Amino acid sequence: MSGEAWLYLFAVLINAVNLFLQVFFTIMYSDLECDYINPIDLCNRLNTYIIPEAAVHAFLTFMFLINGYWVPLILNLPLLAYNAKKYAPPLYIFFLFPPTDSAGAASQLRGQVKADRNLRIIDNTHLLDATEIFRKLNVHKKESFVKLGLHLLFFFFYLYSMIVALIRDDTK
Amino acid sequence: MSAPYDGYGQQSPADVAYAGQPQEGFEQAPAPTAPASAADHGKKKKRGYAAQAYDFGAGANSAANPQPAAGAQPYGAYPQPQTPTYPAGYPGQEPQPVAPTYGAAPADVAPQYGAPQPQGQGYGGYPAPDAAYPAPVAGGVSGPGVPGAAGLSQQMAGMNLGPGSQPQAQPGQAARPVALNQLYPTDLLNQPFNVSELDLPPPPIVLPPNSSVTPSPDANCSHRYVRSTLNAVPTTHSLLKKSRLPFSLVIQPYGALHDNDDPVPIIQDQIIARCRRCRTYINPFVTFLDHGHRWRCNMCQLTNDVPQAFDWDAAMQKATDRWARHELNHAVVEFVAPQEYMVRPPQPLVYLFLFDVSYAAVSSGLLATSARTILDSLNRIPNADRRTRLGFIAVDSSLHYFSIPKDDDENGDTNMLVVSDLDEPFLPVPQDLLVSLSESRQSIENFLTKLPAMFQNNQSNGFALGPALRAGHKLISSLGGKMVVLGASLPNLGIGKLDMREDKKLLGTSKESSLLQTSNSFYKSFAVECSKNQVSIDMFLFSSQYQDVASLSNLPRYTGGQTWFYPGWNAGRPEDAIKFASELSDHLSSEIGLEAVLRVRATTGLRMNAFYGNFFNRSSDLCAFPAFPRDQCYVVEVAIDESLTKTVVCLQTAVLHTTCNGERRIRVMTLALPTTTNLADVYASADQQAIATYFSHKAVERALSGGLDAARDSLQNKLIELLQTFRKELAGGSMGGGLQFPSNLRGLPMLFLGLMKNVGLRKSAQIPSDLRSAALCLLSTLPVPLLMQYIYPRLYSLHDMPDNAGTPDPETSQIVLPPPVNLSSERLVSYGLYLIDDGQTQFLWVGRDAVPQLLMDVFGVEDRTQIRVGKGSLPELDNDFNERLRAVIYKSRDHMSKGVGSITLPHLYVVREDGEPSLKLWAQTLLVEDRADQGMSAAQWLGILREKVSQR
């Protein structure tokens, strides 16, 4: 079995985990809607999985990067960017404007970002907030559905890639 | 209904008399003549000014006037307010041409309306038209002027109210459901808004006759308790969407701080009939079947058995008259709940005070004043069951607990126990920290007397609020109860530490909104934790510097408490001390509910969609209140999921709570509303005050999440949307250059303008974020009458108030207030004396050319320069005018007469027109219709609206 096949197998597994997490999220949200669970428990339960989910995904993307698999990397980038934006709003600006010595728009912007960070609203915006959950339930549900769909697509893509890699191994 | 306009053209005799007056008043009034007339100032008040005092205050008569052809008068040219234009178009007073149609309706004509009653029940039984008529002239305030024959639909609305309403259905007579309120488009540009329109009750709820099982006048919920934004509900979601109006309820379960002031019928026998399926409480709108053995739920149509004991009086051991039962006669009732409604035995009332004893609090006199106030209020704290418990914690950089012995404990001594571990606050002793008020009364008194001295010389600048809250929570979480925080500095130690994050440069920019958001998530998570354990938190905040009200206000917001903010408070000023002492004392005396939940149930097809107010949503339709305050209101948004097929829908609000006397009770409020398929009906029955309240809550939410600009823009867009919809759908497309809107919504543009100019939302770089946050808290909690006053303050002209103003009304023995005036500086004359009152602050405005006699009468000084401006009170002088003035101010602070409970005692500021500019500017910001700093004037506002509306 080649490295490529291993990588895709790993991707399939990781993706399955994420897929399950999203299903779990979706079920929990609809439970909340039907009053099977109270918002405090829901937030406590889901909040423990939010960071692992993003971390695992980021790790997978990173693996594609260092192994030089550009197609899956590009596929994963939008989701990565979305997560990054959610977890650390001003962070992405640093990627867009890498620090340079020249005083210009970029450094001004960074100053702004710094100010922003001092004003940061809540130190953990990515986590669910029991007081707001009912107002934002629809947003969360939509997000969960979209992620579910994406992961499902990725799952088949990885599976396909893995099989292709295995067949290629065999034919060699 | 052919002629909606006809009413406006009509001049009643009263108008003719009125028409002559403006000039008269105007000529007499001007300033230059003042010295001359000053000599007999007393007389002048009676005559010269009284001429201006227009027939408005003179009786219900004028209020009842149809339109005084206001279109002819240029806006602002009036030296005085116009008679309200609103009543004319107001459905309650239909112009005569229309009335006959209704007049015919009673018995014989009805059948031709066809439409058989869906429920197959015979309708009819109109009362004799005259029966429910108020006497033409004696309309009074409550039924604002029902002139002559015009009030028929009012009377129909008052079907249940009318003494002539008949219980028996007349068999065989099918009538169509009563016609709903009539739509009267008016032109906002030609007929300027008059402030007195805000005093009118909402459009009446026109129910088909006999929709309730008893003919009781209280069968439908009064608008004091529950108001719907739409008093005629569209049958489908698409119609609601087309109307662009919101459908929501504004719920204010209590009308006063104390039960005695606002009694509701109480059902003591613990027989609570509820629908098996939807859990609706039995109410006046159910139907009885099978000779009264079963009842059909009016929400879900399920047939339920009537409980065995429903007609049985267990105490007297005899049968009772079912039709006399309160729950079938009154829409607002309180059930005494049996065991099944308790998860644990009713908890006692618990008050835990967290005193800030840091240097700032001690030096401003906060500690001494609050200790003294609590001491004086011990008798007022509800303690009927003698179980009330009190606890005290003092906080600076460490926590000070006080163990207070029982009175009969001979060698007991109050001990102070200091804990300086802020990370893991623990309780130093297990008992005596929370003591019974009855058993330790003496010790508590001693303690409170000594408390200020204990910290007299405290130099600590720390304020470990977070650890103190956690300690307090630990102390009372097993019981639940109320924590009252009295803080004068920024919490700067331990968990929940806050930073000084306000930056003057940010004010007025888009970044400002971040200052209104919580900076430390502790304040949210802890609030949720408190809500879980039935702990409610009240914040009394006094800092003279930045205190981060935005973060701190989260604790009350999610636990059913309230934030009270006293900027720059100092006990050295008697006004400050009196205000706070009175408010805290009232607050402690208020009969709050404990461990409460609120749920709204409605007819199948309606769903409660969103909830606004100070509580925590424990599930999608359940609002949890660790303590239920009596001075707040809540907004519930209703969604229409399925088409409504019935002619009447019901919405039932139930508040399950423990009274402070340890009794479990359910307050049930049932509101029935007619449905309609007609867009015009929806608009004609829309309640502008409820709509404004809904959007005030919405705007606060928007301001906190999206920023102030977004909140203001969404308000403006919403209004434009409404105007456009009305113009397109109901006013027949473009109708010249006017701005058409129904008469019952005429105040909406001004209310929205007031909202956008309110301290909480105004565009300005001068407003500290603490003040903004505090204002936002008010905007999302004040009950409707106070909220209306807060966004569109009252302006009373005092120098020319009518003769009876300031004296008790002979009939009601209530003090008569002068008629309110529109909030525009055009209405202020330079020799005048005015009261501007937004319910939170009052300004006594002294004109530039006020005559010495007036000053002498009011302030007892000769010269304007001798008046003490700023925070103050009116001197008590022994003359008629001064007495009446004080009576007016006293009355303007009377919340009872507005039908709400509130602890607020507004500050009175004396403002001289040529005096201190900052104070004057502040007072002027309340003049909503004026152009200010970055806000537009009423005329500009209407101009913009018109432009935008005709654009698209």
Boltz contact constraints between the chains, C-beta under 6 A:
constraints:
  - contact:
      token1: [A, 33]
      token2: [B, 620]
      max_distance: 6.0
  - contact:
      token1: [A, 35]
      token2: [B, 619]
      max_distance: 6.0
  - contact:
      token1: [A, 35]
      token2: [B, 620]
      max_distance: 6.0
  - contact:
      token1: [A, 38]
      token2: [B, 618]
      max_distance: 6.0
  - contact:
      token1: [A, 40]
      token2: [B, 528]
      max_distance: 6.0
  - contact:
      token1: [A, 119]
      token2: [B, 514]
      max_distance: 6.0
  - contact:
      token1: [A, 121]
      token2: [B, 514]
      max_distance: 6.0
  - contact:
      token1: [A, 121]
      token2: [B, 517]
      max_distance: 6.0
  - contact:
      token1: [A, 122]
      token2: [B, 521]
      max_distance: 6.0
  - contact:
      token1: [A, 130]
      token2: [B, 528]
      max_distance: 6.0
  - contact:
      token1: [A, 131]
      token2: [B, 524]
      max_distance: 6.0
  - contact:
      token1: [A, 131]
      token2: [B, 558]
      max_distance: 6.0
  - contact:
      token1: [A, 134]
      token2: [B, 617]
      max_distance: 6.0
